[in-house]
Amino acid sequence: MRAPSAPGLEVPQALYVHIPFCQRRCPYCDFAVHVGGVARFHEYVAAVRAELRWLAAGAAPPAPLDSVYLGGGTPSRLPARLIAGILSTARARFGLAPGAEVTLEANPSDVTRRRAAAWATAGVTRVSLGVQSLDDDVLRQLGRSHTAAQALAALRVLRQAAIPGVSCDLLYGIPGRPAGSFQASLAGLIEAEPDHVSCYELTPERGTRLHRQVMDGLVRPPHPVANLAQHWWAVERLEASGYHQYEVSNFARPGQESRHNLQYWRGAGYWAAGSGAHGHLPVAVARRLAGDAPATGVGLGARAVRCWNHRGTARYLRAVAETGSGWAGWEAVDAGQAELERVACGLRLREGVRLRTPAQRRMARQLSRHGLLEVAAGRARTTRRGEELLEAVTLRLLAA
Ligand code: SF4
């Protein structure tokens, strides 16, 4: 693959903070999760705040953040004053741009009037609710601690607390469940009028309880064709209800797209703090942060540096206490890798991807003749058929 020259990254304006704590591990989850951990909340948040100070020192000078995303795990399990503490350090060290998007992932059973008001006061502008389903049998199967009624009540409470954006996640492709269960959940959710909806296919990730159940033949996931039908049903239903599909799995009312996630999909840099978090940084920033460590060996051809933190809470806390940093490792992103990520992520977006070279433009025209891409104004975006063959289309464009 020939990689066209790509500029290096700007100083990031997005920050991801990982809060690993969950009440229990859901059978399908392979995230960096710490079950329980109430006794460590304060210590963990102090470490995250120390890591934010360490990161900001490497920005020299930092650019004000346009988005902060507190993800997990279950960040809503933290007392609101600890969430406020993290945001206050982010604000003091990086600055927040006017109108910055600040997202908090929340479990519906954690949403109370008091907490929602405290989140809004702390500066949270968007809550991403892990609804997953409005079918109580499915929620039990997924090991979730909330009910459908609690999910809808949480949405109402967030509205009353004047949180400007509420997003809800739903899952389809749940083993043993008929298509009607997902469809009824989505219809119920649309009636509740969230600002943003994400519909993800449940995939049995290796190492999870669900994966073992599938391997042992205890449950059977739906056929991929059935899952594809669910996806297109969701697209049509959501678009007919005023949500536009701006990314394969994400739908928003006008102006309610996730600005933070758009930074990822557009290949921008981002800071990351907390156990298991991954960052994407300009080379100069990574070099300043790493000092004499091996990141200084990142070659001249590097476009960016990908860094990742220790995944286990105890190891992460030790690393921050010793060095201020939670980094477990880093690697250079060269021009070829950067281009692969730019095209793969860009083609997931409705806005599509910019075609950089004459060869890419030729290949895109060829793919458009096969009904897989639409090409206009130097950009390519997938058609419905192209979206179904996304991996193949991406590889063809990269091979040009
Ligand atoms: S609540 Fe979310 S992060 Fe926590 S175990 Fe369940 S799926 Fe994983």
Residues whose N, C-alpha, C, O or C-beta is under 5 A from the ligand:
A	BS01	SF4	C22 R24 R25 C26 C29 F31 V33 G72 G73
